[in-house]
Amino acid sequence: MKKVLSWVGAYMAAGWYERFVSLFVGVILMACVAVFDGYWWPESYTIAYATLVAAIIVDALLPQKLRWVRWTFQLIAAIWVTYRFARKEWYIAAPADSSEWGWWMEQQLAQLHPFIWISLALLGLHMLFAAWATTRTRLFGIVGAALLVLTIADSFTPIWLWDDVAIVVFTGLLWLVVHHLRKLQLTHPDSWRTLFEYPVGLITPTFIVLALLVLIGVNVPSTAPLLQDPYTLWKNARGEQVRVFLGDKAVPANNTPQSTANASSGYSREDGSLGGGFDYDYSPMMTVSTSQRSYWRGESKAIYTGTGWVDADNRTIDTTARVNQEQALLAAEDRSLAETVEVSQIISMIREDTYPVLFGAAPVSSVNWINEESGNFSPNLMRWKPYEWELRWGDPDSYPKSYSLTSTITLLDEEGLKEADAAFSEQNLQQVYTSLPASLPQRVRDLAVQISAGGANDYEKARLIEDYLRSNFVYNNKPDLSKLSGTSEDFVDQFLFELMEGYCDYFSSAMAVLARSLDMPARWVKGFAPGVLPADLYGPGEMLDGEDFNPSGAGMYTVRNSDAHSWVEIYFEGYGWISFEATAGFSFPYMVAEGEETPLPTVAPSVDEPVVNAEPPTESKGAAVWMIVVVSALVAGAVLWLVLRRRDIPVLWNKLVGRDYSSNELIVVETNRLLRQCHKRGMRREEHETLREAILRWSKQQKRLTDDFRYVLDSFEHAKYGQAAVSREEAERFAGKIRYLIGELK
């Protein structure tokens, strides 16, 4: 047993420093992965961390000399980790025919995108940095680069990264301690052995000091910076504001209106005060397996208040009915002239969040099952609101993990809609869905008349409003609220005449208000856009004989929080509620009646209103700013590196630093600088040589500098070993001689 332990100890002692470097680099990369918070799926983080952990373990177990063997095992581990944790949306059984194995493998590997690239990129960075970080300078380079990335991301995004900064700082300090011990082992092996006779006494104080430093740093209160960075100064000089995130991330101050604070994208819980901006949250929310691509409807709102949308108080449109399994759920309106089609869906929730409704294509006509296909559900859990097309869920503590719905969707019949009126025969419903606040500015009503002047019927007028908004306004998830003059308090009026940019809530609210201005009943709807399909699961294209293999868009869609969306429904007699998509960049997935074509966006007619210039979205501007910051940092670093390699800069630096040295110490420092320059020029000092022997040997090689070398040697020995102090003038004269010698070396 002792022999085994001795062998294991000797094995681990060989290359122990390299193993620690692998660990430190892995931890720093794990901390830096946090900058992708909100942009990666949970599976991506699992794969990233597992890949780095696997790389660290392989480096710890395999001999350091077998570099290619370690790298091979790390690559295999990364591929296995990716395949194990990647989100695989489907499985295709292995084919019996060996000729199809290539296609089957291609389909399987297609599901690893983009996870495999994340895994390989992190593994490549780990391999590169672990092999490169052999000196203290490179150690500082890796730690400094990580801190730069984290602090910039923390300052200019709502992501809280100070915990990760603390991890990097702690890792860097620990790395410095280990590096110092490694240097001690190489230069003073006897001291190294003596030191490790008391390992606990060595390690415990080190960890205590580092832990206290990091703990104090993390818990220091956040305060505004006394000195601003150049980017902030430049933006302020242009009259622009740079948002700095301090303290609680993305939480507005007490004096900041809620509407001006950026939130994360997702299904809204309160719509009475719309506006402001949001940051994209790409985390998955649910999957929808459907026979037809659609928008996944949640709720509708009937009353526009001037700042947002609320439910109607009228009891006539607030009726509810208990829902039994497979019970027919009927819509309240007349759809006798419309053609309809049934769409089946299975919704599986990914997040643990609860919602007041069940989502599905609209309108829902039956609930097939909840949580499991064979299980029954209590009718007390759900209510169907036929006037709002809402399937309400009554128990927030038991929101279903999965459920199956059938929807009866109205086919789009444009020719028929042109013959129908956009109006309710029931006066109370007409009044609810055309109501507008008395405070709505008259110019909004005038604009509605102006836009729709070319429409021969209500349907064409609705399309003209839709086309006008899509063509003349810019999608921006963070509209520039500084454009608001303060003269108008109406949300839609501000969007149409001042902001002229925004996201779906702006576009959909504007269309609903403009339609109501023409006495067309309209309501505001919120839910989710279709989401994204996985990679093609129908096989190679040649198997389809050139036909459109998926005309309905059937498949399993992954719906993310960033797919949260709002749109408009307008009521047409005999057809019911028809959806309209006014938001630029979006397209409603209509199902059309036989002989009809899906309507395409058209260019709106010119009106006497300013048209906003097409500008890149804020997301693109943000990416450009990031690119400028990164490129500027790289260029500044490169310039600084080149400048510091010039001879005159180190001289000035040494002069500046030399003020803290005594004259004797300054001569020793300058001598060491000369030795480094000699080493770079191939004039090496052998291990067995004294400084005098080395300089005398160099004097023979550089005979023209013999007197100068002797002067340096005599001055050094006098300053280093002599009892008398050297004057400041002598030290400065010696520094001048060193500069001369460095310039003359060949």
Long-range contacts (C-beta under 8 A, 24 or more apart in sequence): 11-63, 14-63, 14-64, 15-63, 15-64, 15-65, 17-178, 17-179, 17-182, 18-59, 18-64, 18-130, 19-59, 19-60, 19-64, 20-175, 20-178, 21-130, 21-133, 21-175, 22-55, 22-56, 22-59, 22-60, 22-126, 22-130, 23-56, 23-59, 23-60, 24-171, 24-172, 24-174, 24-175, 24-178, 25-126, 25-129, 25-130, 25-133, 25-142, 26-52, 26-53, 26-55, 26-56, 26-126, 27-167, 27-171, 28-142, 28-143, 28-146, 28-167, 28-168, 28-171, 28-172, 29-122, 29-125, 29-126, 29-129, 31-146, 31-150, 31-164, 31-165, 31-167, 31-168, 31-171, 32-146, 32-149, 32-150, 32-164, 32-168, 33-122, 34-150, 34-159, 34-161, 34-164, 35-149, 35-150, 35-153, 35-157, 35-159, 35-161, 37-159, 38-159, 38-264, 38-279, 38-280, 38-281, 38-282, 38-283, 39-280, 39-282, 40-118, 40-282, 41-87, 41-282, 41-283, 41-284, 42-283, 42-284, 43-85, 43-86, 43-87, 43-115, 44-115, 44-118, 46-85, 47-81, 47-82, 47-85, 47-86, 47-115, 47-118, 47-119, 48-118, 48-119, 48-122, 50-81, 50-84, 50-85, 51-77, 51-78, 51-81, 51-82, 51-119, 51-122, 51-123, 52-122, 52-123, 52-126, 54-78, 54-81, 55-123, 55-126, 55-127, 59-130, 67-131, 71-127, 74-123, 74-126, 74-127, 75-123, 78-119, 78-120, 78-123, 79-116, 79-119, 81-119, 82-112, 82-115, 82-116, 82-119, 83-112, 85-115, 86-111, 86-112, 86-115, 86-116, 87-111, 87-115, 87-558, 89-287, 89-534, 89-537, 89-556, 89-558, 90-534, 90-537, 90-556, 92-537, 103-539, 103-540, 107-535, 107-537, 107-539, 110-535, 110-536, 111-534, 111-535, 113-535, 136-176, 136-179, 139-172, 139-175, 139-176, 139-179, 140-172, 143-168, 143-169, 143-171, 143-172, 143-175, 148-633, 152-629, 154-245, 155-244, 155-245, 156-242, 156-243, 156-245, 156-625, 156-626, 157-245, 157-279, 158-245, 158-249, 158-250, 158-262, 158-264, 158-279, 159-249, 160-249, 162-218, 163-218, 166-214, 166-217, 166-218, 169-213, 169-214, 169-217, 170-210, 170-211, 170-213, 170-214, 173-210, 173-213, 173-214, 174-206, 174-210, 177-206, 177-210, 222-246, 222-247, 231-629, 241-482, 250-279, 259-307, 260-481, 262-478, 264-561, 265-477, 265-561, 265-562, 265-564, 266-561, 266-564, 267-298, 267-355, 267-526, 267-527, 267-528, 267-561, 267-564, 268-526, 268-564, 271-301, 271-308, 271-309, 271-310, 271-524, 271-526, 272-305, 272-307, 272-308, 272-309, 272-310, 273-307, 273-308, 274-307, 274-308, 274-309, 274-491, 274-505, 274-506, 274-509, 275-307, 275-481, 275-491, 275-494, 275-505, 275-506, 276-481, 277-476, 277-477, 277-478, 277-479, 277-481, 277-503, 277-618, 278-477, 278-478, 278-503, 279-477, 279-478, 280-477, 280-562, 280-619, 281-560, 281-561, 281-562, 282-560, 282-561, 282-562, 283-351, 283-560, 283-561, 284-350, 284-351, 284-558, 284-559, 284-560, 284-561, 285-349, 285-350, 285-351, 285-353, 285-528, 285-559, 285-560, 285-561, 285-563, 286-347, 286-348, 286-349, 286-350, 286-351, 286-359, 286-559, 287-347, 287-348, 287-350, 287-531, 287-556, 287-557, 287-558, 287-559, 288-345, 288-346, 288-347, 288-348, 288-359, 288-530, 288-531, 288-556, 288-557, 288-559, 289-345, 289-346, 289-348, 289-555, 289-556, 289-557, 290-343, 290-344, 290-345, 290-346, 290-361, 290-554, 290-555, 290-556, 290-557, 291-343, 291-344, 291-345, 291-552, 291-554, 292-341, 292-343, 292-361, 292-409, 292-552, 292-553, 292-554, 292-589, 292-591, 293-530, 293-552, 293-553, 293-554, 293-557, 293-589, 294-343, 294-361, 294-362, 294-407, 294-409, 294-530, 294-589, 295-361, 295-362, 295-527, 295-528, 295-529, 295-530, 295-565, 295-567, 295-579, 295-588, 295-589, 296-347, 296-359, 296-360, 296-361, 296-527, 296-528, 296-529, 296-530, 296-531, 296-559, 297-359, 297-360, 297-361, 297-362, 297-363, 297-389, 297-525, 297-527, 298-355, 298-357, 298-359, 298-390, 298-525, 298-526, 298-527, 298-528, 299-356, 299-357, 299-388, 299-390, 299-525, 299-526, 299-527, 300-388, 300-389, 300-390, 300-523, 300-524, 300-525, 300-526, 300-569, 301-523, 301-524, 301-525, 301-526, 302-388, 302-432, 302-433, 302-523, 303-432, 303-435, 304-435, 304-436, 304-437, 304-492, 304-509, 304-512, 304-513, 304-516, 304-524, 305-437, 306-437, 306-439, 306-440, 306-489, 306-490, 306-491, 307-489, 307-490, 307-491, 308-491, 308-509, 309-509, 309-524, 312-432, 314-428, 314-432, 316-387, 316-426, 316-428, 316-429, 316-432, 317-387, 317-388, 317-429, 317-432, 318-385, 318-387, 319-385, 319-386, 319-387, 320-383, 320-384, 320-385, 320-392, 321-383, 321-384, 321-386, 322-379, 322-380, 322-382, 322-383, 322-384, 323-367, 323-379, 323-381, 323-382, 323-383, 323-384, 323-391, 324-379, 325-367, 325-368, 325-369, 325-370, 325-376, 325-377, 326-366, 326-367, 326-368, 327-366, 327-367, 328-365, 328-366, 329-363, 329-364, 329-365, 329-366, 329-367, 329-384, 329-386, 329-391, 330-365, 330-386, 331-363, 331-386, 331-389, 331-576, 332-386, 332-387, 333-387, 333-571, 333-576, 333-577, 334-573, 334-574, 334-576, 335-410, 335-574, 335-575, 335-576, 336-574, 337-416, 337-420, 337-574, 337-575, 338-410, 338-411, 338-413, 338-416, 338-574, 338-575, 338-576, 339-410, 339-411, 339-413, 339-593, 339-594, 340-408, 340-409, 340-410, 340-411, 341-408, 341-409, 341-411, 341-591, 342-406, 342-407, 342-408, 342-409, 343-406, 343-407, 343-408, 343-409, 344-368, 344-404, 344-405, 344-406, 345-404, 345-405, 345-406, 345-407, 346-402, 346-403, 346-404, 347-402, 347-403, 347-404, 347-405, 348-401, 348-402, 349-399, 349-400, 349-401, 349-402, 353-399, 354-393, 354-396, 354-397, 354-399, 355-393, 355-399, 356-392, 356-393, 356-396, 357-390, 357-391, 357-392, 357-393, 358-382, 358-391, 358-393, 358-400, 358-403, 358-405, 359-527, 359-528, 360-391, 360-405, 360-407, 361-405, 361-407, 361-409, 362-389, 362-407, 362-409, 362-577, 362-579, 363-389, 363-407, 363-408, 363-409, 364-389, 364-391, 364-405, 364-406, 364-407, 365-406, 365-407, 365-408, 366-405, 366-406, 367-391, 367-403, 367-404, 367-405, 368-403, 368-404, 368-405, 368-406, 369-403, 369-404, 370-400, 370-402, 370-403, 371-400, 371-401, 371-402, 371-403, 372-402, 373-404, 387-429, 389-577, 409-591, 410-575, 410-576, 410-577, 410-578, 411-591, 411-592, 411-593, 411-596, 412-578, 412-590, 412-591, 412-592, 412-593, 412-596, 412-598, 412-599, 413-575, 413-592, 413-593, 413-596, 414-459, 414-596, 414-599, 415-596, 416-574, 416-575, 416-593, 417-459, 417-572, 417-575, 417-578, 418-456, 418-457, 418-459, 418-460, 419-457, 420-458, 420-459, 420-572, 420-573, 420-574, 420-575, 421-458, 421-572, 421-573, 422-458, 422-459, 422-462, 422-515, 422-520, 422-521, 422-570, 422-571, 422-572, 422-573, 423-458, 423-519, 423-520, 423-521, 423-571, 423-573, 424-521, 424-571, 424-573, 425-573, 429-521, 430-521, 432-521, 433-516, 433-521, 433-522, 433-523, 433-571, 434-516, 434-519, 434-520, 434-521, 434-522, 435-516, 436-513, 436-516, 436-517, 437-490, 439-489, 439-490, 440-490, 440-492, 440-493, 440-513, 440-517, 441-488, 441-490, 441-493, 443-493, 443-497, 444-490, 444-492, 444-493, 444-496, 444-513, 444-514, 444-517, 445-517, 447-496, 447-514, 447-607, 447-609, 448-514, 448-515, 448-517, 448-518, 449-517, 449-518, 450-607, 450-608, 450-609, 451-514, 451-604, 451-605, 451-607, 452-518, 453-605, 454-605, 458-518, 458-520, 458-572, 459-572, 461-518, 461-520, 462-515, 462-520, 462-570, 462-580, 463-580, 463-599, 463-602, 464-604, 464-605, 465-511, 465-514, 465-515, 465-582, 466-511, 466-580, 466-581, 466-582, 466-601, 467-601, 467-602, 467-603, 467-604, 468-604, 468-605, 468-607, 469-507, 469-510, 469-511, 469-582, 469-583, 469-584, 469-604, 470-507, 470-581, 470-582, 470-583, 470-584, 470-601, 470-604, 471-584, 471-601, 471-603, 471-604, 472-500, 472-604, 472-609, 472-611, 472-612, 473-500, 473-501, 473-502, 473-506, 473-507, 473-584, 473-612, 474-500, 474-501, 474-584, 474-612, 474-614, 474-615, 474-617, 475-501, 475-502, 475-503, 475-507, 475-583, 475-584, 475-585, 475-617, 476-501, 476-502, 476-503, 476-617, 476-618, 477-503, 477-617, 477-618, 477-619, 478-618, 479-503, 479-506, 479-618, 496-609, 497-609, 500-610, 500-612, 501-612, 501-615, 503-583, 504-565, 504-566, 504-567, 504-583, 504-586, 505-566, 507-582, 507-583, 507-584, 508-566, 508-567, 508-568, 508-582, 508-583, 509-566, 510-582, 511-568, 511-580, 511-582, 512-568, 515-568, 515-570, 520-570, 520-571, 521-570, 521-571, 522-568, 522-569, 522-570, 522-571, 523-568, 523-569, 523-577, 524-566, 524-568, 525-566, 525-567, 525-568, 525-569, 525-579, 526-564, 526-565, 526-566, 527-564, 527-565, 527-566, 528-559, 528-563, 528-564, 528-565, 529-559, 529-563, 529-564, 529-565, 529-586, 530-557, 530-559, 530-563, 530-589, 531-557, 531-558, 531-559, 531-560, 531-563, 532-557, 532-558, 532-560, 533-557, 533-558, 534-558, 552-591, 553-589, 647-739, 647-742, 647-743, 651-735, 651-739, 654-735, 655-735, 658-731, 658-735, 662-725, 663-719, 663-725, 663-726, 663-727, 663-728, 663-730, 663-731, 664-719, 664-720, 664-725, 664-726, 664-731, 665-719, 666-731, 666-734, 666-735, 667-715, 667-716, 667-719, 667-720, 667-726, 667-731, 667-734, 668-716, 668-719, 668-720, 670-734, 670-735, 670-738, 671-712, 671-716, 671-738, 673-738, 673-742, 674-712, 674-738, 674-741, 674-742, 677-742, 677-745, 678-745, 681-745, 681-746, 683-745, 691-716, 692-717, 702-744, 702-745, 702-746, 704-744, 705-741, 705-744, 705-745, 708-737, 708-740, 708-741, 708-744, 709-741, 711-737, 712-737, 712-738, 712-741
